[in-house]
Amino acid sequence: MNIEFTLNGTAQKANISSAQRAVDVLVGQFDIHSLSANCLNGKCGGCLILLDGNPVYSCVMPAFLLRERRVETLEAFHKTKEFAIISSEFQKEGIDACCAGENAFMLLAVYLAKKSLSPSDEDIREALANAYCDCIAPEHYIRTLRSAIHRLDTVRKTP
Amino acid sequence: MNLSEIHYPRSVQEFLALVEKEKQLRIIAGATTFGIEQRTRYLSFEPAIACIHYIPELSSLHKTERMISIGAACTLASLEHIYPFDRAQARDLLRSIGTSAVRELATIGGHIMYPKRFLALWALLASLDAEVEFRSPSKTTIKNIWYLSDQDGLPNVEPNMLLSRVRVPLQSLDHLVIRRIGAGIFPEGDGGCLVSTASIDRRSVANFKLVIAGARAFRDYEAEQRIASSPFPILNKTIQSATRQYSESLRKSGFWNTDVLLPLIGQALQDLQRTRI
């Protein structure tokens, strides 16, 4: 059947069946290469998307639930100020997730930065729990994200 | 690969008409539970699917003077700041369910209607005397959530009845103890949850409930009455008498591990005894 939804700010039509997971439709029909379906049970975060503004696992979500929803993936943020600053801060500090964790850690960082300029440690840890990657030490991630958000705040205030 | 027909009812009436038409219907709002159950690449369902996420009535939250009314399609994430989850212990229990990305998909209806076991919030809702409202083509039924367990304490959910709302009566919670037991409580784990709640009214205990739920649900009305009718602060002999009653009923159930649960019940009763009002 055909459904309509918004993907990264653009209205889209997809042809889906009841057997498809949302991640498979997003990768297969819309070339969303930031996503990967590794664990298929919502643990690794490789398939993390923002659904109506909040992080969800697209691998445990049937495609038919995408209908009339607003989906954002990392691709939506590639050209944003948030992405550029967070990404350069992560590079500088050596925050380097493996391929499975890369999508989730970056998407969560952008999500947190857009949500608040002073996220609490609890908020960051809560969001971080949605990703799994042994390559990143949580404390290092939190420090670096805070520093990136501080830079972002400075850039926003600069006329 | 089985393909199902997908329906998106826009109202409860439309949904109920669908229930009458489709004999094998799977109701889906949030999808976490089956997402975890189905590990294969392609999902498989009954021949027809009713996606109730798009029924506004089922996604709304109402607060009155006497209760919080939660639509069955409300996500667990949307409950974080309302009663009883505005209490730290209850919020911790809510947050123990998956991660925030899971709770953004999981719904309270799916949580309560899980057919294989009682999930994390069940014992808390039962201890608060939550009511569940079901709609069927012919009637609307309101039951105490406890009636979703059968005589043996096993889950007893009725297929093709639409759980429309969950109503949690507002009450002062002077005592709230939540203990997680065993391994994972959601949804494949073998663990459970012990919840003890009470309000204290004019120097006597009112509304005392102690519920244990996991693979089965347990509650002892007689022991609860012994506590509920007693003056506050509760005398040691009342606590001992209630503990003996719990010990007997746990043994009689032939299911629960008395050696594990009795000390936890004892701790909950001591906590109640020490409650400051």
Interface residues (C-beta under 8 A of the other chain):
Chain A: M1 S17 S18 A19 Q20 R21 D24 L40 N41 G42 G45 L48 L51 N54 P55 V56 Y57 C59 V60 M61 P62 F64 L65 R67 E68 E126 A127 A129 N130
Chain B: M1 N2 L3 S4 E5 I6 Y8 I28 A31 T32 G35 I36 R39 R41 Y42 L43 S44 F45 I49 C51 H53 Y54 A77 R95 G98 T99 S100 A101 V102 E104 L105
